[in-house]
Amino acid sequence: MKPSSVLAALSAIGSTLAQQTYTNPVLWYDLADIDVFRKGNQYYYSASTMSFSPGAPVLRSGDLVNWEFIGHSVPRLDFHDTAYDLADNKQAYVRGIWASSMQYREYDNTFYWIGCVDFKTTYIYKASDPAGDWSKVGEIGTCYYDCGMLFDGQNIYVAYGNTKISVAQLNNDFTQKSTTQVYSSSITIEGSHMKKINNRYYIFVTQPASNEYVLKSNSGPLGPYEFKIFTKAPASGIQGGGNPHQGSVVDTPNGDWYYLSFIDAYPGGRSPALAPFTFDSQGWPSLKAANGFAIANPYPVTPVPVKSTTGTDAFAGGKLGPQWEWNHNPDTSKFSFASGGGLVLKTSSVTKDLYHARNTLTHRILGPDSTATIQLDISKMSANDQAGLALFRDNSAYIAIRNNAVILQRDLTMGGGWNTLSTGRQETSATLPSGTSNVWLRLHADIKPAGSHQGVFSWSTDGKTFKQLGTPYTMNTTYYFFIGYRYGIFNFAEGGLGGQVTVKSFDLALGSK
């Protein structure tokens, strides 16, 4: 091939890559309170999880658009309160892991996570490999609310606070050395993300839930700081969704900058949205366009594909994938993995209340709408046990097997303090054929903010022909619970412990089936 032909071919390839675009949300999952950073050519992402365990998921990407779950920074909610175990008739809904920070420290080649729990204690965890085991470093008796961590050489800084923004300096062992208030705002601001860029210090903050501001210091991490708007109520990338806000900024190896925020998109939760931005000659950042989140933008770098978010999980390999989280800490003695694949769930609670049933396994609902199907081996269930698939939030519904019948339970409701107001009512049921040992339960959920908000339940005895059970359930779209609806797999007892089911598979597909 002639040199000119080679150049023409390379130019064509480059042009094709340059034309590849993405739209928001980059991942239609509930992954809010974002912290993001780059290490080499890899990007890492942390999010809040409230009372779900393990907490603070870690995601990885090679291009800022295609993300995959790789682990969790908080392996268990070890916060000195049995409420996180659903024990002693207590619960920890809407507590636990709120906005927090995960960063890589080049000084000791270690990844760190830091976050305040219950407005009183800040916890620190670390790992040499973000996809591996994380361990607790320690606790600080000050709440670094909505914090953002910065490693500046050997120095460790943490920006935090609501309206009054402070910066703490930590010792090398992650104990507190000092803390200084650096700014007091006349408007509500929170969600601090602290960065050092071109020898300037920045603290990005949000005015919930619309505008993003930035504090900038040319003098040092403790200020003085100037205050300016970063983006004002940017257009959403989801029809009917809120303004992208409370995100973090990150650069590419080529020096381009991006803002990864989230969009309130209930009933599904808060999903990540990405837009490019630039700095002016004075070092102030601004989005390139007010509608930067609502349009197709070129990929930040050459796309790097990841494993599909859809497909079938047969629970093989002896451990759960990092996309799974339990409702509160699980009782580890009550679940196991079958030798040929499958998740064995023994009953671990005697209750009529799903909200107080331990070992409910949850999976985020994939938007804009998706269908989850589980196959259950019910041959070892005990009388009055309930095992099934839930549309799980503060107002819930579920399809379950109970006493050789398929039932639809709806209108489970939490009230004040997130305590159970109602365990729901049984709308309808269908008797299973005699001798049935395997049942498939299916749930289609439309989580588009401008959609129907409906969940439709169905069941099958052969995995092929499904029958709808009852009427569609309409999900609520309030934000107060923060976490969006999830798929929940459960098995609890009303009489006594001893029964079990095996979840042979979980299949997730976009759209309806």
C-alpha positions in Angstrom: 0.0 0.0 0.0 1.3 3.5 -0.9 2.2 5.8 2.0 -0.6 8.1 0.9 -3.1 5.3 1.1 -1.9 4.4 4.6 -2.3 8.0 5.7 -5.7 8.1 4.2 -6.8 4.9 6.0 -5.4 6.1 9.3 -7.2 9.4 8.8 -10.5 7.6 8.1 -10.1 5.5 11.3 -9.3 8.6 13.3 -12.3 10.4 11.8 -14.6 7.4 12.7 -13.3 7.4 16.3 -13.8 11.2 16.6 -17.4 10.8 15.5 -18.3 8.3 18.1 -20.6 9.9 20.6 -22.3 9.1 23.9 -25.6 10.3 25.4 -26.6 10.6 29.0 -27.1 8.9 31.4 -23.8 7.1 30.7 -25.1 4.2 32.9 -28.8 4.1 33.8 -28.3 2.8 37.3 -28.9 4.4 40.7 -25.3 5.5 41.5 -25.4 8.9 43.2 -23.1 11.1 45.2 -20.3 10.5 42.8 -16.6 10.7 43.3 -14.4 10.0 40.3 -10.6 10.0 39.6 -8.1 8.8 37.1 -5.1 6.5 37.7 -3.1 6.2 34.5 -5.6 5.2 31.7 -8.2 3.9 34.2 -11.0 5.8 35.8 -12.6 4.9 39.1 -16.0 5.8 40.5 -17.5 5.6 44.0 -21.1 6.1 45.0 -23.4 6.2 48.1 -25.4 3.1 49.2 -27.2 4.1 52.5 -28.1 0.9 54.4 -27.2 -1.6 51.6 -24.2 -3.9 52.2 -21.5 -4.1 51.2 -21.3 -0.3 50.8 -19.7 2.3 48.5 -19.4 0.4 45.2 -16.3 0.8 43.1 -16.7 1.0 39.3 -14.0 1.2 36.7 -13.9 2.5 33.2 -11.4 3.1 30.4 -13.3 5.9 28.7 -15.6 7.6 31.4 -18.7 6.3 29.5 -18.6 2.5 29.8 -18.5 1.4 33.5 -18.3 -1.9 35.3 -18.6 -2.9 38.9 -15.4 -4.2 40.4 -15.9 -4.1 44.2 -16.9 -2.2 47.3 -14.9 0.0 49.6 -16.9 -0.9 52.7 -17.1 -4.7 53.0 -19.6 -4.6 55.8 -21.5 -1.8 57.6 -19.5 -2.0 60.8 -20.7 1.1 62.4 -21.3 0.1 66.1 -25.1 -0.2 65.8 -27.1 -3.4 65.5 -29.6 -1.5 63.4 -27.3 -2.2 60.5 -28.0 -5.9 61.1 -31.7 -5.5 61.3 -31.3 -6.7 64.8 -33.0 -5.8 68.1 -36.1 -4.7 66.2 -34.2 -1.8 64.7 -33.4 -0.7 61.1 -31.0 1.7 59.5 -32.9 2.8 56.4 -31.7 6.1 54.9 -28.7 6.0 57.2 -25.2 4.6 56.5 -23.1 5.6 53.5 -24.0 9.0 52.2 -21.8 11.2 50.0 -18.2 10.2 50.5 -14.9 10.2 48.8 -12.5 7.6 47.2 -9.1 8.6 45.9 -5.8 7.0 45.0 -2.7 8.1 47.0 0.5 7.9 44.9 2.7 8.4 48.0 1.9 4.8 49.3 0.3 3.3 46.2 -3.0 2.8 48.0 -6.7 3.5 47.4 -8.6 5.2 50.2 -12.2 5.7 51.0 -13.5 8.2 53.6 -17.1 9.0 54.7 -19.2 10.3 57.6 -21.8 7.9 59.0 -24.8 9.0 61.1 -23.6 12.6 61.4 -21.1 11.7 64.1 -18.2 9.5 63.0 -15.9 9.5 59.9 -14.6 6.1 58.7 -11.6 5.4 56.5 -10.9 2.2 54.5 -8.1 1.3 52.2 -7.0 -1.3 49.6 -4.0 -1.9 47.4 -6.3 -3.2 44.7 -9.7 -1.5 44.4 -11.2 -4.8 43.1 -9.7 -6.7 46.0 -10.2 -6.7 49.8 -10.7 -3.4 51.6 -9.9 -3.0 55.3 -10.7 -0.3 57.9 -7.9 2.2 58.6 -9.6 3.9 61.5 -12.3 6.3 62.7 -12.4 10.0 63.4 -14.8 11.4 66.0 -15.7 14.4 63.7 -18.3 14.1 61.0 -16.7 15.1 57.7 -20.2 15.6 56.1 -20.4 15.2 52.3 -16.6 15.1 52.1 -14.0 15.3 49.3 -10.5 14.0 49.9 -7.3 15.4 48.3 -3.9 13.9 48.4 -1.3 16.6 47.8 2.1 15.0 47.9 2.4 13.6 51.4 -0.4 16.0 52.7 -3.9 14.8 53.2 -6.8 17.3 53.0 -10.6 16.7 53.4 -13.1 19.4 52.4 -16.5 19.0 54.1 -19.6 20.7 55.5 -23.0 22.2 54.7 -23.1 25.9 53.9 -20.0 26.4 56.1 -17.2 24.6 54.3 -14.2 23.4 56.2 -10.9 21.8 55.3 -9.4 19.2 57.6 -5.7 18.2 57.5 -4.9 14.6 58.5 -1.8 13.1 59.8 -0.1 10.3 57.9 -2.0 7.7 60.0 -5.3 9.4 59.0 -6.0 10.9 62.4 -7.1 14.6 62.4 -4.3 17.1 62.6 -6.4 20.3 62.3 -9.6 21.6 60.7 -10.3 25.1 59.4 -13.4 26.8 58.2 -12.6 28.2 54.8 -15.9 29.6 53.5 -19.4 30.5 54.7 -22.1 30.7 52.1 -25.3 32.7 52.1 -27.0 29.8 50.2 -27.1 26.1 51.0 -24.0 24.3 49.5 -22.7 20.8 50.2 -21.2 17.8 48.4 -17.6 19.0 48.5 -15.0 17.6 46.0 -11.5 19.0 46.5 -9.0 19.2 43.7 -5.6 20.7 43.0 -5.3 21.8 39.3 -2.4 23.8 37.9 -1.3 24.8 41.5 -4.7 26.1 42.3 -7.0 24.6 44.9 -10.7 24.0 44.1 -13.7 22.8 46.1 -16.6 22.0 43.9 -19.9 22.1 45.7 -23.6 21.8 44.9 -26.7 23.8 45.7 -29.2 21.0 46.0 -30.5 20.0 43.6 -29.8 22.3 40.7 -26.7 24.5 40.6 -23.0 23.7 40.9 -20.6 26.2 42.3 -16.8 26.2 42.8 -14.5 27.7 45.4 -11.0 28.6 44.1 -7.9 29.5 46.0 -4.6 30.7 44.4 -3.0 30.8 47.9 -3.2 27.3 49.3 -5.6 24.6 50.5 -6.8 26.7 53.4 -7.7 29.7 51.3 -8.7 32.3 51.0 -11.3 31.1 48.5 -13.3 32.9 45.9 -16.8 31.7 45.0 -18.4 31.4 41.6 -21.1 29.6 39.7 -19.9 26.6 37.7 -23.1 25.6 36.0 -26.6 26.8 36.6 -29.5 24.3 36.3 -28.1 22.5 33.3 -30.5 20.7 31.1 -31.1 17.1 32.0 -30.0 14.1 29.9 -33.2 12.2 30.9 -36.7 13.3 29.9 -38.5 14.3 33.0 -35.3 14.1 35.1 -33.7 16.8 37.3 -30.7 19.0 36.7 -27.3 17.3 36.7 -25.5 18.2 39.9 -23.2 17.1 42.8 -20.5 15.6 40.8 -16.8 15.4 40.5 -14.3 16.5 37.9 -11.6 14.4 36.2 -9.2 14.9 33.3 -8.1 12.6 30.5 -4.5 11.7 29.7 -4.7 14.3 26.9 -5.6 17.1 29.4 -9.4 17.4 28.6 -11.7 17.9 31.5 -15.1 16.3 32.3 -17.7 16.8 35.0 -19.4 13.5 36.1 -22.6 14.4 38.0 -25.9 12.7 38.6 -29.5 13.3 37.5 -32.5 12.8 39.8 -34.5 10.3 37.8 -37.1 8.7 40.1 -38.5 6.1 40.5 -35.1 4.6 39.5 -32.9 6.8 41.5 -30.0 9.1 40.6 -28.0 8.2 37.5 -24.6 9.5 36.2 -24.3 12.1 33.5 -21.1 13.3 31.8 -20.2 16.6 30.1 -17.0 18.3 29.0 -15.9 21.7 30.5 -12.9 24.1 30.2 -11.0 26.6 32.3 -10.7 30.3 31.4 -7.5 32.3 31.7 -8.1 33.0 35.4 -8.6 29.3 36.2 -12.4 29.4 36.5 -14.1 26.3 35.1 -17.3 26.4 33.1 -19.3 24.0 31.0 -18.8 24.3 27.3 -22.6 24.6 26.8 -25.6 25.0 29.1 -27.2 21.9 27.5 -23.9 19.9 27.6 -25.6 17.0 29.4 -28.6 16.9 27.1 -26.8 16.5 23.8 -24.6 13.8 22.2 -20.9 14.5 23.0 -17.8 12.9 21.5 -16.3 10.1 23.6 -13.5 11.6 25.9 -11.1 8.9 24.6 -11.3 5.9 22.3 -14.2 3.7 23.6 -13.3 0.8 25.8 -16.1 -1.8 26.0 -17.0 -3.6 29.2 -19.0 -6.6 30.0 -22.7 -6.1 29.3 -25.0 -5.1 32.2 -27.6 -7.5 30.9 -27.5 -11.3 30.8 -27.8 -14.2 33.2 -26.1 -14.7 36.6 -26.1 -18.4 37.6 -24.4 -17.6 41.0 -21.4 -19.7 40.1 -17.9 -19.3 41.5 -18.7 -19.3 45.2 -19.3 -15.5 45.7 -21.6 -12.8 44.6 -20.6 -10.4 41.8 -19.9 -6.8 42.8 -23.2 -5.6 41.3 -25.1 -7.2 44.2 -25.8 -5.6 47.6 -27.8 -6.9 50.6 -30.5 -4.9 52.4 -28.5 -4.2 55.6 -25.8 -6.5 56.7 -26.5 -10.2 55.8 -26.5 -13.1 58.2 -23.6 -15.0 56.5 -24.6 -18.3 58.1 -27.9 -18.3 56.2 -26.7 -18.2 52.6 -24.3 -20.3 50.6 -23.5 -21.4 47.0 -24.6 -24.7 45.6 -21.8 -26.8 44.1 -23.3 -26.8 40.6 -24.3 -23.1 40.8 -27.1 -21.3 42.5 -27.5 -19.2 45.6 -29.0 -21.0 48.6 -31.1 -18.8 50.8 -32.1 -20.2 54.1 -34.8 -18.4 56.1 -33.0 -16.0 58.5 -35.9 -14.1 60.0 -39.3 -15.0 61.4 -41.5 -12.1 60.4 -44.4 -11.0 58.2 -42.5 -7.8 57.3 -40.2 -7.8 54.2 -38.6 -4.6 55.6 -37.4 -6.5 58.6 -36.4 -9.8 56.8 -32.7 -10.3 56.7 -30.8 -11.4 53.7 -32.8 -9.7 51.0 -30.4 -9.5 48.1 -30.8 -6.4 45.9 -29.9 -5.4 42.4 -30.2 -2.0 40.8 -32.9 -1.6 38.2 -31.5 -1.0 34.8 -33.2 1.9 33.0 -35.0 3.1 31.1 -37.0 -0.1 31.7 -35.9 -3.7 32.2 -37.0 -7.1 33.2 -35.6 -9.3 35.9 -36.4 -13.1 36.0 -35.4 -15.5 38.7 -35.5 -19.3 38.7 -36.3 -20.7 42.2 -36.0 -24.2 43.4 -38.7 -24.3 46.1 -38.6 -28.0 47.0 -37.2 -27.3 50.5 -39.5 -24.5 51.5 -41.3 -24.8 54.8 -45.0 -24.0 55.5 -45.7 -20.3 55.6 -42.3 -19.3 54.2 -42.3 -16.6 51.6 -39.7 -16.5 48.8 -39.8 -14.3 45.8 -38.9 -11.1 43.9 -39.7 -7.6 45.1 -39.9 -4.1 43.7 -38.1 -2.8 46.8 -38.2 0.7 48.2 -40.2 2.6 50.9 -43.4 1.7 49.0 -43.1 -1.8 47.7 -44.7 -4.8 46.1 -43.6 -8.4 45.5 -44.4 -11.7 43.9 -43.7 -14.8 46.1 -44.2 -18.4 46.7 -46.2 -19.3 49.8 -47.8 -22.6 50.7 -47.7 -24.0 47.1 -49.2 -20.8 45.7 -47.9 -17.8 43.9 -49.1 -14.6 45.6 -48.9 -10.9 44.8 -48.4 -8.7 47.9 -48.6 -4.9 47.3 -48.7 -1.6 49.2 -45.9 -2.4 51.7 -45.2 1.1 53.2 -42.7 2.8 55.5 -43.8 5.6 57.7 -42.1 8.0 60.1 -38.5 7.2 60.9 -38.6 4.7 58.0 -40.4 2.2 60.3 -43.0 -0.1 58.7 -46.4 1.4 58.4 -47.9 -1.5 56.6 -46.7 -5.0 55.5 -49.1 -4.7 52.6 -52.1 -6.7 51.4 -52.4 -9.8 49.2 -54.1 -8.8 46.0 -54.4 -12.2 44.4 -52.9 -15.7 44.2 -52.6 -18.7 41.9 -52.2 -22.3 43.0 -49.2 -24.1 41.7 -49.6 -27.5 40.0 -49.0 -30.4 42.4 -45.3 -31.4 42.6 -43.9 -28.2 41.3 -40.3 -27.8 42.4 -39.1 -25.0 40.1 -40.8 -21.6 39.5 -39.7 -18.6 37.5 -40.8 -15.2 38.8 -40.5 -12.1 36.6 -40.8 -8.4 37.1 -40.8 -5.7 34.4 -40.1 -2.2 35.8 -40.4 1.1 33.9 -38.3 3.6 35.8 -38.4 6.4 33.2 -39.3 9.7 35.1 -41.7 10.5 32.2 -42.8 6.8 31.9 -45.5 4.7 33.4 -43.6 4.0 36.7 -45.2 0.6 36.7 -44.0 -2.8 37.8 -45.6 -5.8 36.2 -45.3 -9.2 37.9 -45.6 -12.6 36.2 -44.7 -16.3 36.8 -44.1 -19.6 35.0 -43.5 -23.2 35.8 -41.4 -23.9 32.7 -39.5 -20.7 32.1 -41.1 -20.1 28.8 -44.8 -19.3 29.2 -45.5 -16.6 31.7 -48.8 -15.5 33.3 -49.2 -12.0 34.7 -50.3 -12.0 38.3 -52.5 -9.1 39.5 -52.5 -5.6 38.3 -49.4 -3.4 37.7 -47.9 -1.7 40.7 -47.2 2.1 40.4 -43.9 3.1 42.0 -43.6 6.4 43.9 -41.3 9.1 42.6 -40.5 11.0 45.8 -36.8 11.6 46.6 -37.0 11.3 50.4 -35.7 7.7 50.5 -32.9 8.8 48.2 -32.1 5.2 46.9 -34.2 4.3 43.9 -36.3 1.2 43.5 -34.4 -2.1 43.3 -35.0 -5.7 42.4 -35.0 -7.7 45.7 -34.7 -11.5 46.1 -35.9 -12.8 49.5 -36.8 -15.8 51.6 -38.3 -15.3 55.1 -40.3 -17.4 57.5 -43.6 -16.7 59.2 -43.5 -19.8 61.4 -40.0 -21.1 62.2 -36.6 -21.2 60.6 -35.4 -24.2 58.6 -36.7 -23.8 55.1 -34.6 -22.8 52.1 -34.8 -22.0 48.4 -32.1 -22.1 45.8 -31.9 -19.1 43.4 -30.7 -20.9 40.3 -30.4 -17.8 38.1 -31.1 -14.1 37.8 -31.6 -12.8 34.3 -31.7 -9.1 33.5 -32.8 -7.8 30.1 -33.6 -4.4 28.7 -37.2 -3.7 27.9 -40.0 -6.2 28.5 -40.0 -9.9 27.8 
